[in-house]
């Protein structure tokens, strides 16, 4: 079984879109998507500084667009031995891979998400700190006593604490036993009650989406369950901005389902690194640039029923139906 993963905010790097522009048709695609999100994705993805792309309202659409650009160069199989999952904003990328949302709807949604979360973060001085090591249950209880939320439980000995700057300062003075701390350069306490205003904004526009039934299994950040319903997935996308990410439960579900290979879409590296520590014996590939595409296609073919030469330019639903390939283009 193959798991295709989409990273979340913090994975972005300056210039991440530059190598993808060498592929024919990618730049016009990005220009179209730029109109949907109200950001020049080509400019920020090629020329934006680290500070520019750290802005939540920029980072989130950029991350989703980069993952979708890469996915369009792959066959995304519609088979029972494929699942998709995304970390935080990566769940929106994954929803397109699953066939639940089309690319344009996903990008409009993520653009609002990024703006709304940035606005919510500006209301109260908050932040996030990675807690590395320690016993997970002991760490979460320690955070609770400091009025902090375990906003991300990522597995591999990493929990991200989120809350007010005052509470994070107390954490720095009193860390959980056998842990080390790393302050994160983020705008606010994402995936906590501080993001409730953003959740309300998303809830207001979500009824306008027209989700389809997922064509492949998608794991939910909320609890690692497989989402079977389009409306259920949309509700989960709305709720997750103000609730913790349980990536540890997603990893546990991948183990339970017998995942044999992991492919992380760009900007790749973070989730692949966690998977290497958590999913022993699983083949793992971080798809970072177009140079990695041949290896990615071979991985897909080896761990699914997909031919190696099929769907390399994003096979459409109509093409899949007419050729019987069982492949879906992630956006067309």
RAZI-V985295 format. One record per helix or strand of 3 or more residues. SS is the DSSP state (a for helix, b for strand). FROM is the first residue (numbers start at 0). TO is the last residue. If there is no record, write none. Layout:
BEGIN
<<SS,FROM,TO> <SS,FROM,TO>>
END
This chain:
BEGIN
<<b,1,5> <a,17,21> <a,25,36> <a,40,46> <a,49,53> <a,55,70> <b,81,85> <a,89,96> <a,102,120> <b,125,132> <a,135,144> <b,148,154> <b,157,163> <a,164,172> <b,178,183> <a,192,205> <b,216,218> <a,229,241> <a,246,256> <b,260,263> <a,269,277> <b,282,285> <a,289,302> <a,316,322>>
END
